[in-house]
C-alpha cells in the first residue's frame, strides 16, 4: 500500500496544530485507506505535541478551495463482500475518529465547502465545528442513500450533539444542510465569513483555548428537549419516524430501519457500545444486494455527471451557455427559465401573446417563492433570480443567446415553422434544442438551414423536480451541439443521457408497453387498485394507471397512438385505453381519470369510470386476489418493459444497459434499490427472461414476442450488462 502524502501536520506560532487534508491526485479529499492511515499518524504527532506543550489546540481543515472532505471511498465500499471484513474496516475508521475525540486539547473542524459522510463524522468527533458562510458549504450524511448508515460515529454522535429529531432529519434523508441551518440546529458551533475563513477559525480556536465554553453549540428547542428527555418521549419520536419511513419506502430499504434500531437500542448506552452496534449494522448492510444496487446507481449518476454525451474519441467541446432563450412561456418553459436563472444564466422567454409571457414569468416567480419559503435561497438570491429572467413577443431578445430551447405545443407543423423562423434571429454559433417528448428530431431538422446545430433536450415534468434530461441526437446533430446541451443539463443539476432519435426516444418508448399492458390487465378483470398496488409493492413510485392520470389521459393517448404507428402491432393500444380516451377525462389536471382529484390531490379510485369502459368487466363485490394473480400482473408489467428495452438496445437508441437503467430510474422512478430495469433482468438471467416471455407470448400474443436480442443473449449465456457495457463497467466498477 502506497503511503499517502495527505494529510499533513503544521504547528503555527500560536501553537495551533493544523491538520490539512489535500490529496494532490484528486480534486476533492476522499478518505481512502492510505489517507486514513496517514491521518492516524498525524493524530499521534498532534497528541505528542499536546503532551509536550507544543500544541494547545488542533484544527482539521482542507487545502481544497471548495470542499472539506467528500467522504469515504465509494469503490472500497462497493467491493466489500464479506461482512467480517466489512465490520473490521468500519471499526478501523471508528478507532481513528475515537483518537480525534480523545485528544487532550480542544479540537476544531474548519469546514468550508462540501462536507460529506465520513467528513462530517470526522467533524462530529471534534469538540467544535466552524463553518464558512459560503453558498458552497453543505453538510450531509448521504450513507442512507447508498443503503448503509453513518458508521464512523455519525449515528452515535449526531443525536448526542443536536438532539434526536434534528439528527433523524439528517440520518434518514441524507439531505444537506447549509451553514445557517447547521448553526440553528447546533451542528455548527460558529459560522464565519468565507473571505476571512482561516483568520476567523484561528480567532475562534484561540478563544476556546482561553474559554472552552465560548464555542458551545445551541441547545435544541425547549419542546424537542422535553420530548426527548424521557424514554417514552424518545420512543414516540422513533415510532413516528419508523412509521414515516415505512410509508415512504414500503420497507424496501433496510438502512433507515437499521438506523432507527441502533438509535432505539443504544440511546442510554455508552458511546463505545453504540459504536459497536453501528459497526455490526453497517457490516450487515454493506454486503446486502440493496447496498450494491444503490452504489451501482450512484456510480451511474457520477458517470453521467462527468461525461460529455459523446462517443469515445470525440474531441468536441461544449459552448459556454451564459444566456438561454426559451420559446414558449407555458409551465414547461417557465420551469426551464427559472431553473436556468437559479444557476446564474440569463433567460429570455418568447411567446406569441403577452398573457402567455406573463404566465411564464408568474410560474417562474412561484417556483422562486417556494424555494424562498423553504429557506433554500435568501430574499436577495430570489430577487437576483427573477432579475435574470425577461420575456417578450419579439425574436430580438434571442440575439445574444448561446442556446435556445423550444418548448411550444407538441405539433410538428408548428414546431418546424417556429424553429425555421428562430434560426434567422440567433447567431451562427447558437445551439437550438427542442423539448419534444415524442416528435421526430430528424423531421424538425429538415426545416432548418443549419441542422448540425440542432438536437433534442427533453425535460420531464415538473422540470424543477424530475432529474432526467434526454439529449436527443438527430442524424445531422454535431458533436458540439450535443456536448453543449449535455453540459448545460449537468449545469442545471440534471442527469443527462444521450439517446438517438426514434419513436418515444428511451423512457416513453419503454413506458408505452408498460402503460398499455395495464389496460389489457384491466380488461382481463383485474381491478385498478390491484394493478397499481402490485406495481407499488414492487417499488414503483406509483402504479401504471395512476401514472396515466398524472401524465394526462390525452397526452398518454397521443403518445400511445404515435408508438403504435411507428412500431407496429406489438404496440397496438389496448381497447380499454382507447375507450378511456373517448370519455373526455384528462386525469389529475382535469380532476378525474382512474382516480378522483380535489385540489390536485388524489382522493381514491373513481368507481364511475368502470361504466364508461365497455371492455372492463363489471365488478361484483370485493375481488379476491391470489399470489398467483399478483405474480401474473407483476410479470406482465415488468416483462413488457424488459422486452422493449432490449429492442431499444438492438436499435441503437442508447449504447448500454447502463443508459437504459439510468434513464428509467431518473425518468420514471424505477426502484433504485433494484439497480435498474436491466440490472434486475440480469438477476433473472436472459434464459429466465426468455422463458417467461415465451410463455407470455403464447398466452397473450404478439406484444410479448421475445426480442431477438434476448434470444441471442440466452443462447450465448450473457447478461445485458456483459453484452452492452457502459462507462461504469468499462471503468472496472
N, C-alpha and C positions, 0 to 999 in steps of 0.2 A: 504494500500500500504506500503510495506516494505521500510525503509529508506536505500538509497544506501550509501555504505562506500566510493564510488568514485564519484567525485574527492576530493582531499584534498588540503589544502592551507598551505604553509610554507613560511615564510619570512626570508631570509638569512641575513648575516652580511652586505651585500651590499645594503640592503633594497629593494631587488627584491622579489616580491611576486610570488612564483611558484605554479601554479595550476596544479596538477598532476592527470591525468586520469589513473587508474589502477584497473580495476574490478577484484577482486580476484576469481570470479566464471567463468570468460571467458578468452579464450586465446587472444582475441582482445577486444578493447574497443568499445562498442555499445551504442548508445545514446537512451537508453530506457527512459521511463517517469520518473522513480525514479532517474536515473542518471542526467537527465535534471533538475529535481527539486533540486538536491544537487548542481549542477553547479550554479544554480541561487543563492543558499545560499552562495557559495564561492565567487561569484561576489559581493554580498552585503558586505561580510567580507573584500574583497580587496578594495572596494570603501571606506569603513570606514577607513581602514589603510592608504589609499592615502590621505584622507581628514585630517587625524591626523598627516601626515608626516612620518608615519612608513613605507610606501612603495613608491618608486619613479618610479616603473615600474611593469608590470605584464607579466609573461611568462606562456603560456599554453603549457604543454608538456604531453608526455605519459610515463608511467612506464613500458610499454611493450618493449621487446627487439627489435622487428622487425616491429612494426606498431605504427602509431599515433592514428587515430580513423577510424574505419571501417564503419562509417555511422550510419543511423537511424535503428531502429528495424524493419526489413522486416515483421515479423509476425504481428506487430501492424499495419503496413501499409496495409497488405493484409486483415486484419479483419474489416477494416472500411467499412461500407455500407451506412451510412448517410452523404450526402455532408455537412450538417450543422456541424456535429461532426468533419468531416474532416477539414473544414475551421478553426474551433475552435482550433484543435490540431496544425495546421500549424501556426496560429497566436501566439500560446503559444511559439513555438520554435523561431519564429521571435522576440518575445519580449525578450527572453533570449539573443539572439545574438545582439539585439539593446542595451542591457545592457553592453555587451562587447564593442561595438562601442562607447559608451558614457562614458567609464571610464576616469577619469580626468588625467591619467598618460599614458605614452607610453605602448602599448600592443604588445607582440611578440608571434607568434605561432612558436614553435620549432618542426619541422616536420622531423622525422626520420622514414622511412618505409612507409607503406601503409597509404595514406590519402584520404579517400573516402567520397563522398557525403556530408553528414552533417558535417563531419570532415573538409573538405575543405571549406565549407561555414562558419564554425566557424573561420577558419584562415582568411577568407576574411573580417570578422568583426573586425579583429585585424589591428593595424597600420602597422605591418611588419610581414613577413614570412621568417624564416630562415630554410633552408632545409639541410639535410646531403647529402654528395655525394655518399652515398651507392647505390648499384645497386637495392636494395630493396625499395628505396624511389620512390614512384609513386603517382601522384596526379591526381584525376579524379572525374568527376561528372556523375555517371552512371545512374542517375534517368531516363533519356530518354529511356534507355534500359528496364526499368520497366514500361514504359507507363506513366510516370509522369514528372514533371520538378523540378529543384532545387528551392525549395520554402522557404528555410530559409535564403533567401537573395542572393542565388547564381545567379539567373537570373538577379537580380538588380545590385549587387556589382561587379561581374566579368567584365562586359563590361566597367564599370566606371574605373576599375583598369588597364586592359590590352588592351582595345580598342575593338571595335565591332567585327572585323574579327577574331582576336585571340580567343575571347570569343565564337564565333559561333562554332569554331572548337572543343571546349571542350563541349559546351552545347548540340550540335546537334548529336554528335557521342558517347559521354561517354568514349572515348578512354583516357587512361592515358598518362601523360607526365612525363618524368624523371626530375631530379633536374636541369640538364643543360638546357633543353628546358624551364622549368619553369622560370629560371633566364633570358633566352633570350627574352621571351615574356613579362617579367615584373611581372610575378606571384610571383616569389621568390625574396625577397629583397637581399638575400645573400645565397651562397652555401658554406658549411664549411666541413672539414674532419670528417667523421663518427667517427674515433677513438678519436677525441678530441671534440666531439659534445657539451657536456654540458659546457665545458670551453669556447668554441667559442661562444656559444649562450650567455653566461654571458658577454663576452667581447663586443659582438655586442650590447647587451641591454644597457650596461653602456655607450657605445659610443653614442647611440641615445638619452640617457638621457641628455648627455652633448650637443648634437647637433642633433636635430630632422631631419635635412636634410641628416644625414650620411647614412641612410638606404633607401633613396629614390629609388623607382623602376625605371627600364629602361623605357624610353619613347617608344611608338610604333614607327615603322619606318615612315620616312617622308611621303611616298606615302600613307600609311594607315591613317596618321593624316590628310593629305589633303583630302582624300576621305571621311573620317568620320566626318570632322569638319563642314560640311554643311548638311542641311536637304535633298537636292537632292542626295548627296553622300551616306548618310545613307540609304535613300530609295532604291537606286540602289543596295547596298550591300545586303539589306534584300530581295529585289525582286529576286536577283540571288540565294540567299540561299533557298528561298521558291521553286523556280523552280527546284533546285537540289534535295531538299527533296522529292518533288512530283515525280520526275523521279526515285528516289531510292526506294520509299515506295509505290508508287501508291495511296497515300492518305490513306492507311490503318492504319497508325499510327498517332493518333491525337497529341501526345505530342510535337514532333518537330514543328508542325504548331502553337501550342499554345505558345510555347517559342517565336517564331517569332512574334506572335501577341502581347505578353507582351512587347517585345523589341520595336516593331514598335510604340505602343501606349503610351509608357512611357519614351521614351528616353529623353524628355525635361521636364519631371515631377520630383517631389521631390522623394527622396528615400522612404519616407513613402507611397506616392501614388503608387509607383511601387511595393512595398511590398504588398500592399492591392490587387493589380492586380495579383501578384504571388499567393497569398493565394486563391483568387477566382478561378483562373485557375487550381490550384493544387487540390482543392476540387472537381471540376468537373471531373478531370482526375482520381483521386483516386478511385472513385466509378464506373468507366467505366468497361465494360467487357474486353476491351483490357488490361487495367492495371491488372485486376485479372488474366487474362491468362498469361501475361508476368511474373507476380510474381510466378505463378504456374510453369512456365518453369525454372525460377531462382531456385526455391526450388528443382526441379528435378535435375538440374545440380549440386547443392550443395550436394544433397543426393548421387549422383553418385561419386562426388569427395571425399566424406568422407567414402564411402562404401568400401567393401572388395571384392565384386563379389561372395561371398559365401552364402550358405543358412544359415538361422538363427541357431545359436547354434554351428557352426563350430569354432574351436579354432586354425585352421591352420594359420601360419604366413608366410608372403611373404619373399622370399630371397632378400637380398640386391643385386642390379644389378650395379656393378661398371664397368663391361666390357660386351659388347654385340657383338656377331658375326652376320653378315648378309650374307646369302647365296644368291648370285645373285646381281650383281652390276649394274642393269638397273636403270631406272628412279625411280622406287619404292624403290629399295634397296638403291640407293644413297640418296633419300629423307629420308628414315628411319635412315640411318647412320648420316646424317647431323643433324637431329633433336635430336638424342641421344647425339651427340657431343656437341650440343648447351646447353645441360643440364649437362655437365661435365662428361659424360660417355665415356670411351674409346671404339673405334669401330674397328673391323676388317671385311672388306668386301672381300668375296671369290667368285671367278668366274672361268670359265674354260679357259679363254684366257686373255692375257694382255690388249687387246683392250677393252674388257668389263670392266675390273678393272679400266682402265684409264678413261673410260666413266663415271663410277660411281663416281670416285673422281672429275671429271670435273663437274658433276651435283651438287655434294655437294658444290664445290667451287662457282658455280653460285648462289646457294641459300645463301651462306655466303656473297658473294659480294653484292647481292641485299639488304640484311639486313644492310650491311655497308653503302651502298649508301643512304639508308633511315634513317641513323643515329640511328638505333635501337641497334647497337653494335659499339664498338670502333675498331680501327685497331688492337690493342693488343688482344682484345677478338676474332676478326676474325682469327688472326694467331693462337691463342690458340685452337680454334675450329678445324681448319684444322690439327693441330699437333696431335689431339686426334684420327684422322681417318687414318687407314692404310689399305692396300689391298694387295692381292696376290692370287696365284693359289693353294697354299698348305693348307691342313687342319690344320697343326700345329699351325697356327695363331689363331685357335679357342680354344686352350688348356686351356686358362685362362678365357674363357667366363662363365659368370653366366647365360646368356640367349643367345640363338641362334634363330634368326628369319629367316625362309626360305622364299625367295621372288623370286623364279625362275619361269620358264614358267609354265602355268596352264595346265599341263598334268600329269595325275595320275601316269603313269608308271615312268616318270622322277622324280617326287617328291618322290615317295616311294624309289627309288634307292638312291637318294641323302640323304634322311633322314636316311636310314639304314646305309649308309656309315659314315654319320656325327656322329652317336652315338659312334663309335669306337674312335673318336678323341676328345671327350669332357669329362669332369669329370662326375662322377656318380650323382653329385648334380645339374648339369647344366639342366635348363629347355629349351626345344625345342618347338618352335611355328611355325606354318605355316601361311603365309599371303595369304591363299586362299580366293577367293571371292565366290566359288561355289562348290568346290570339297569336298567329304566326309572326315571329320577328322577321323572318325572311320576306314575307309578303309586304310587311310595312316598309322594309328597307328598299323595296322596289320603287317606292315613291320618292326616294331621296337621291340627290346627286352625289352625295358622299356617304354611301352605305358602310364604308370602312370605319367611320367614327360612331356608328350606331350599334346598340345592343339592348338587351332587356335588363331591367332591375326590378324584380318582383318582390315587393314588400308584402308581408302578411298583416292582416288587420286584427287588432288595432296596432298601428305602427309603433307606438311607444312601448308596447308590451311584448310583441312577438319577436323572438331573436333572429329568425332566419331571413336571409335575403338570397333569392335565386338570381345569380348573374347569368343571363342567357346569351349564349354566343350564337349569332346568326352566321350564315355561310360566308359573309364578307366582313364580319366584325374584325377589327385589327387587334393585335395583342395589346397595343397601347390603350385602346378603348376598354378592353376587358380589365386590364390592370388598374386603370383609373377608377372604374366603378367598383371593383373588388376592394381596393384600398379605401375608397370613400365609405363603403359599407362597414369596414373594420373601424374606421374613424368614428362612425356613428355608434359604435359599441355592438354592432350586429355580428352574426356568424354567417359569413357568405359561403356559398358553394357555387362553382361554375357548372352550368348544365348546357347541353346543346339544345338548339331549337327543336321542338317536337310537340305533339299534342299533349297538353297538360303539363309539359316540362317534367319535373320529377314528382313533387309532392302531390299535386292534383291528379296526376295520372295514377298514382298508387291509391289515393283516396277514392277515386272513381269506382273501381270494382268493390271496394270495402263498403261504401255507402249503398251501392246498387244491391249488394248481397243482403244488406239489412232489409231492403224492400222485398226480396224473394223470401226471406225468413218470415216476414210479416204475413205474406200470402200463404205460407205453409202452416200458419196457425200459432206461431209464437207471438207473445204479447210485446207491446212496446216496452213495458217495464222490464221484462225478462231479457230481451235482446240488449238493451242498454246496460242493465245490471251486470250481465256476463262480461261485457266489454270493460266495464269499470273495474270489476273484480280481477280481470287480467292485468289491469294497471293503466288503462287508457284514461285520460282526464275527464272524458265524457263519452257516453255511448254514441253510436253512429246516427241514430235518429235524432238525438238531441243536437248532434253536430250539424245535421241538415238544417234544423231550426236556426242554429247560430250563424251558419254561413248565409242563410236565406234560401227559401224554397225556390224562388225564381232564379237565383244565381246558380244553385246546385243543379236545377233542371237544365239551364242553358249549358253548363259545363258538361253534364252527362250526355246531352244531345251531341255536343261537339266531339266528345271522345268516341261516341258510337259511330259518328260519321267518319272519323279518322281511322279507327282501329277495328271496325267491323263487328261481326255477330257476337263475339265474346263480351262486348260492352253494350249489348242491346239493353236499354233501360227496362227495369222490372215494371210490370203493369201497375203495381202499387204506386211507384214514384210518378209514372205518367198520370195516373188518376189524381195524385196529390197536387200536381201542377195545375190541374183544372179547377181546384177548389177555391182559388183566389187567396188562399192563406199565404203569408210571407215568412212565417217563422217568428223568431223573437222580435224582429224590428216591426212586425205588424201586430203583435200581441197574441197571435195564435199560430200553432202548427201542430206538431205531435204533442206539444205541451202548451199550457196556458201561461201567459206572462202578464204581470201587473207591474207597472213602473220599471219595465225592463228585467224584472226578476222572475225566474221560473217558479210556477205555483202548482206543478204536478201535471200528470197526463191529462190531455183534453179528451175525455171519453167520447165526445161527439164526433171525433174525427173518423171513427170506425165506420159510421153510417155513410160517410162521404167517400169511402174507398170500397167499391164493389168486390175487389179481388181479395179483401181481407175477411176471413170467416168471422161471423158474429160470435162474440164471446158469451158463453153461458156460465155464470158463476165464476169463482176464482180458479184459474187453471193451475193444475199441479205440474211442477217442473222437476224432472228426474235429473240425476247426474249425467245420464246419457244425453238428455236433451241439451244440457248446458255444454257438454263436450261437442255436440254437433254444431251448436251456434258458434262456439269459440273457433272450431276448426274452419268452418265456412268463412267466417270473417277474416281470420288470420291468413289462411292459405290463398284467399283471393288476393291479398296484398303481396305475399311472398312470390306468387306466380307472376304477378305484373312487374314486381321489382326485378326479377330475373330477366324478363323481356326488355326492361329498360337498360340493363347492363349489356344485353346482347345487341341492342340497337345503338349502343354507344352514347346514350343521352348523358350518362355520367361514366367516369372511368373506373370507379372502385366500389366495393361493398361498403367501405367506409363513408363514401359520399351519400349513398342511399341511407345509411343509418343515421348520419348526422342530420340529413335533411328531414327524416321522419321524426327524430327526437325534437329538433328545434322548430320544425314547422307544424307538427301535429300533436306533440306531447307524447309520442310513443314512449312507453315507460323506460326511463333511463336505467332503472335497476336491472332491466333485461339486456342492456348493452346495445340495443338496436334491433331492427326487424330481421336483418340477415345474420347478425350475431346470434340471435335467438334461433333462427332457422338452422344455423350450423350446429347448435346443441342437439338438434333432431337428426342431423346428418342428411345430406341430399338424398340418400336412398330412402330414408324415412319420409322426407318431404315428397319424393316421387310416389311412394306407396300411397300416401294419403291423398295426393292429387289424383292419382289414377282411380282410386275408389270414388272420390267426389265427381270425377269426370263421368264415370259410369252411372252415378246416381243423379247428378244434376245437369249434365250436358256440357256443351262446348265451352261455356265460360270457365270451366275448370280443366280444360285440356292442358296437360303439362307443357310448360315452355321447353323448347329444345335445349336451352342452356341447362336446365335442371336434369334432363335426361343425360346430357354429356357429363355433368358433374357426378351423377350417381354411377355412371359406367366407369369413370376414371377414379372414383373414390376420393374426390377432392371437395373441400368445403368452399363456400363463397369467398371467404377471406383468403384462401390459398389461391383460388383461380383469378380473383380480382383484387389484388393487394393495393392498398393506398399508402399515403406517406407515413402513417403510424407504423404499418408493418415494415415498410422499406427502411425505416429508422431502427428496426430491430426491437421495437417496443412490444 
